[in-house]
Structures are given as C-alpha cells and as structure tokens.
Amino acid sequence: MKKLFFLLLFVLSLISCTSKLGLVDTSSDECDYSQCNSQEPGRVNLEVKFTRSAVQRSPKIFLLLGRFEEQNYLDTISTDTVPAYRDYVLIPVDVDHYYSVVAEYFRGDDTIYALDGSYVFKTFYYLCDSICWQVKGNSLNIKLKN
C-alpha cells in the first residue's frame, strides 16, 4: 500500500513538472498572457533608487559599464530634474551587461559615495504555447542609511 502511494505521488509530481516546463499542451483558455512579454528585450530601464533630502543638495548619479574598479563611465545623471515625489531614476541600458552606479551625496562639508552594481540579463519561460521574456538585475539601490 505504501509503495502504491509513493508511486502515485511520484507520477503526479512528474505531471506537474512537465506542465510547468511547457511540455504539456494546455488550451489557451487556461493561459493568462497578461504578464507575458513576448518580445525579446534588447534595451531596458535600469531603476536606480536614491535618497532625496530637503536639507542637502540633490545627489549626482554616475552610470558605469562594468564594475566600479574598471572606471568605464557612461553617463552622469542629475537628480535635480527628477520630480520631488520620486526617489528613483530610470536609465535606459542594454541587457546582458554588468552596470555600476555611484551616487555622490553632500552633507555639510562631507562628500558621501554610495555604490551598487548588477548584471542585467534576460531570461525566458514557457507559458502554454508562447515564450515569455523577463529581465532580472535591473534594480539598483544607492540610498543612504540613516
């Protein structure tokens, strides 16, 4: 009896796995394509979160291709033009690259640097009869801690 139970459990788990891998054909009535991006991404927005303060100047953000140590500067973003209600900027970048961002904050006579980096890449998954693309690593955080 125990063997039959485990065999049934094993068969059910296989059916479940093949369904998630896209190996089982399901009807389009069961598929929710609302979150599916069928276009392969080539360029995406890198979301960079930063600290905004009423008592200090707006920080400058430096975008670098590769790691910080490589010093390959691509762009400088002034946060003065970002609306006051937003604490992030969106920077268009190509996928499949490593990016670093550095924020330069000023507090009194001190200059404080915050650094973050990530490899921005694309992945895909199967949803019924379609390939859906998603981007990972495209959110960086250079906020100051209190």
Secondary structure as a PSIPRED ss2 file (coil, helix, strand):
# PSIPRED VFORMAT (PSIPRED V4.0)

   1 M C   1.000  0.000  0.000
   2 K H   0.000  1.000  0.000
   3 K H   0.000  1.000  0.000
   4 L H   0.000  1.000  0.000
   5 F H   0.000  1.000  0.000
   6 F H   0.000  1.000  0.000
   7 L H   0.000  1.000  0.000
   8 L H   0.000  1.000  0.000
   9 L H   0.000  1.000  0.000
  10 F H   0.000  1.000  0.000
  11 V H   0.000  1.000  0.000
  12 L H   0.000  1.000  0.000
  13 S H   0.000  1.000  0.000
  14 L H   0.000  1.000  0.000
  15 I H   0.000  1.000  0.000
  16 S H   0.000  1.000  0.000
  17 C H   0.000  1.000  0.000
  18 T H   0.000  1.000  0.000
  19 S H   0.000  1.000  0.000
  20 K H   0.000  1.000  0.000
  21 L C   1.000  0.000  0.000
  22 G C   1.000  0.000  0.000
  23 L C   1.000  0.000  0.000
  24 V C   1.000  0.000  0.000
  25 D C   1.000  0.000  0.000
  26 T C   1.000  0.000  0.000
  27 S C   1.000  0.000  0.000
  28 S H   0.000  1.000  0.000
  29 D H   0.000  1.000  0.000
  30 E H   0.000  1.000  0.000
  31 C C   1.000  0.000  0.000
  32 D C   1.000  0.000  0.000
  33 Y H   0.000  1.000  0.000
  34 S H   0.000  1.000  0.000
  35 Q H   0.000  1.000  0.000
  36 C C   1.000  0.000  0.000
  37 N E   0.000  0.000  1.000
  38 S C   1.000  0.000  0.000
  39 Q C   1.000  0.000  0.000
  40 E C   1.000  0.000  0.000
  41 P C   1.000  0.000  0.000
  42 G C   1.000  0.000  0.000
  43 R E   0.000  0.000  1.000
  44 V E   0.000  0.000  1.000
  45 N E   0.000  0.000  1.000
  46 L E   0.000  0.000  1.000
  47 E E   0.000  0.000  1.000
  48 V E   0.000  0.000  1.000
  49 K E   0.000  0.000  1.000
  50 F E   0.000  0.000  1.000
  51 T C   1.000  0.000  0.000
  52 R C   1.000  0.000  0.000
  53 S C   1.000  0.000  0.000
  54 A C   1.000  0.000  0.000
  55 V C   1.000  0.000  0.000
  56 Q C   1.000  0.000  0.000
  57 R C   1.000  0.000  0.000
  58 S C   1.000  0.000  0.000
  59 P C   1.000  0.000  0.000
  60 K E   0.000  0.000  1.000
  61 I E   0.000  0.000  1.000
  62 F E   0.000  0.000  1.000
  63 L E   0.000  0.000  1.000
  64 L E   0.000  0.000  1.000
  65 L E   0.000  0.000  1.000
  66 G C   1.000  0.000  0.000
  67 R C   1.000  0.000  0.000
  68 F H   0.000  1.000  0.000
  69 E H   0.000  1.000  0.000
  70 E H   0.000  1.000  0.000
  71 Q C   1.000  0.000  0.000
  72 N C   1.000  0.000  0.000
  73 Y E   0.000  0.000  1.000
  74 L E   0.000  0.000  1.000
  75 D E   0.000  0.000  1.000
  76 T E   0.000  0.000  1.000
  77 I E   0.000  0.000  1.000
  78 S E   0.000  0.000  1.000
  79 T H   0.000  1.000  0.000
  80 D H   0.000  1.000  0.000
  81 T H   0.000  1.000  0.000
  82 V C   1.000  0.000  0.000
  83 P C   1.000  0.000  0.000
  84 A C   1.000  0.000  0.000
  85 Y C   1.000  0.000  0.000
  86 R C   1.000  0.000  0.000
  87 D C   1.000  0.000  0.000
  88 Y E   0.000  0.000  1.000
  89 V E   0.000  0.000  1.000
  90 L E   0.000  0.000  1.000
  91 I E   0.000  0.000  1.000
  92 P E   0.000  0.000  1.000
  93 V E   0.000  0.000  1.000
  94 D E   0.000  0.000  1.000
  95 V C   1.000  0.000  0.000
  96 D C   1.000  0.000  0.000
  97 H E   0.000  0.000  1.000
  98 Y E   0.000  0.000  1.000
  99 Y E   0.000  0.000  1.000
 100 S E   0.000  0.000  1.000
 101 V E   0.000  0.000  1.000
 102 V E   0.000  0.000  1.000
 103 A E   0.000  0.000  1.000
 104 E E   0.000  0.000  1.000
 105 Y E   0.000  0.000  1.000
 106 F E   0.000  0.000  1.000
 107 R E   0.000  0.000  1.000
 108 G C   1.000  0.000  0.000
 109 D C   1.000  0.000  0.000
 110 D E   0.000  0.000  1.000
 111 T E   0.000  0.000  1.000
 112 I E   0.000  0.000  1.000
 113 Y E   0.000  0.000  1.000
 114 A E   0.000  0.000  1.000
 115 L E   0.000  0.000  1.000
 116 D E   0.000  0.000  1.000
 117 G E   0.000  0.000  1.000
 118 S E   0.000  0.000  1.000
 119 Y E   0.000  0.000  1.000
 120 V E   0.000  0.000  1.000
 121 F E   0.000  0.000  1.000
 122 K E   0.000  0.000  1.000
 123 T E   0.000  0.000  1.000
 124 F E   0.000  0.000  1.000
 125 Y E   0.000  0.000  1.000
 126 Y E   0.000  0.000  1.000
 127 L E   0.000  0.000  1.000
 128 C C   1.000  0.000  0.000
 129 D C   1.000  0.000  0.000
 130 S E   0.000  0.000  1.000
 131 I E   0.000  0.000  1.000
 132 C E   0.000  0.000  1.000
 133 W E   0.000  0.000  1.000
 134 Q E   0.000  0.000  1.000
 135 V E   0.000  0.000  1.000
 136 K E   0.000  0.000  1.000
 137 G C   1.000  0.000  0.000
 138 N C   1.000  0.000  0.000
 139 S E   0.000  0.000  1.000
 140 L E   0.000  0.000  1.000
 141 N E   0.000  0.000  1.000
 142 I E   0.000  0.000  1.000
 143 K C   1.000  0.000  0.000
 144 L C   1.000  0.000  0.000
 145 K C   1.000  0.000  0.000
 146 N C   1.000  0.000  0.000
